[in-house]
Amino acid sequence: MKALIKRLMQFAIGSLGSALLNLMMIPVITFFISPEEYGKTSMFMLVQTLLICVIYLGYDQAFAREFYEYPNKKKLFSTAITIPFLFSGVVIGGMCWFAKPISVFLFESDGYHHVVYLIAASIPFLIFERFLFLYIRMQNKALEFSLFNILVKLSILICTVFFLIFFSRTFITVIYAMIIGQVIGDTILMLRNVRIIYMNPIKTDPDLYPRLTKFGLPIAVATVIYSLFVIIDKLFIRYFCDFEQLGLYTAAFKIASALLILQTTFSNFWVPTAYEWHKKQKPMRYFKLVSDSIMFLIAILFMGLLLFKGVIMMVLSPDYSQAQYIFPFLCFYPLMMTVSDTTNLGIVFLKRGTLNIFVSIIALSVSIALNFLLVPKYGAIGASIATGTAYIAFFLARTYFSMRIWEGFSVKSHLVTTFLLVIAASLNTIIHVVWLISIINIVILACIIVIYIPLLRTLYRSYYAKRQLSIT
């Protein structure tokens, strides 16, 4: 247990550091540029998100799945990265060929086509970064993983500050700074791990490709659908509203993403741990204890963000004050992603990746329907409600399919907690009276704590028993 806690804390260093650096980016950018300019910057972030979702073709997940079973880790790395790297050539060629139309779609002008070239050039770095971080993470080198995560984010922050001080304060400056910072950080990571990234076709395993493809391809299809789910809210705002609404929405999304501190930390720790526990055939109560604990913890953080949203919004420029009514529903994004990582284990362990396709289709359908209904009338607030609801659907679908094919465990407390958080998010979106909404938030927080009293007792008894054993 001590080793697990130590590993979790070491992963937390990177997650906390990266999250803090990401949060520092918000006041830096919003201080220098207007919501409208920030909205244009978010279109670049949209493209990068889409690339990250699609470019790996599911081979990154297949690499993680095979890591503990395949004996030669370097050969596994070379084999798994080859197809995504070849596919990146096709993507880069397509982006360069259609650079001007892409520029018009993103920024309403073909004068920024050179930015599309720069984004395309950064794709190989994104691939190496993803697989190297996976390699380090699956080896449980938590401290090294954390330090390089911080390094990449710090490089982006330093470049952004430098560019905004010495160059024009527009969205294009931010985009250049973020790409160059990313490439610098990834280059250092690659130099540190040059012995791993050396790829030789002779050192790949042709017999491994079918296995990787069988597991990864369904995930790739699901990921393409999921990528549409991730970006659909921004596209609806872009079409039905303006760049100012998109900028406010992006700022609110960044605030809500503070909960990703826990999501990233937990995911980095949980993926290798869950596979390890499954291999050792750990009892189901261990998986349930982790799932209940993470639901309770992130629900507390969720309510903490709502309680102190006025203070949190002080990090933004006054031009972004309306973002405080947009971000409550967006908090469901990291919450549902984190909790579903503990309830979808049946899909992962039994290698039923095709079920991820149905999960993504369900979430995408909910997102499109609600965005179509709400964004034209309510703008960014409507998009946030649609996004939050879609992520709840994502969690429910993931959990349902997993529990149908796996032994599983009860998630009743998860469902009750989610219902309470939906009430809290709804009231925080429509009620602007500070004292009233504060009382409501405290009452809902108390209800959540009451629900998890049995869990807290179990954790305390476990801690007390182990402490008594260590004393004796």
PyMOL commands that set and color helices and strands:
alter all, ss='L'
color gray80, all
select helices_A, chain A and resi 2-32+35-54+59-66+73-97+99-107+110-121+123-138+142-166+171-192+194-197+201-203+206-240+243-279+284-307+309-315+318-325+327-330+332-343+345-349+354-405+412-430+434-451+453-471
alter helices_A, ss='H'
color red, helices_A
deselect
rebuild
show_as cartoon
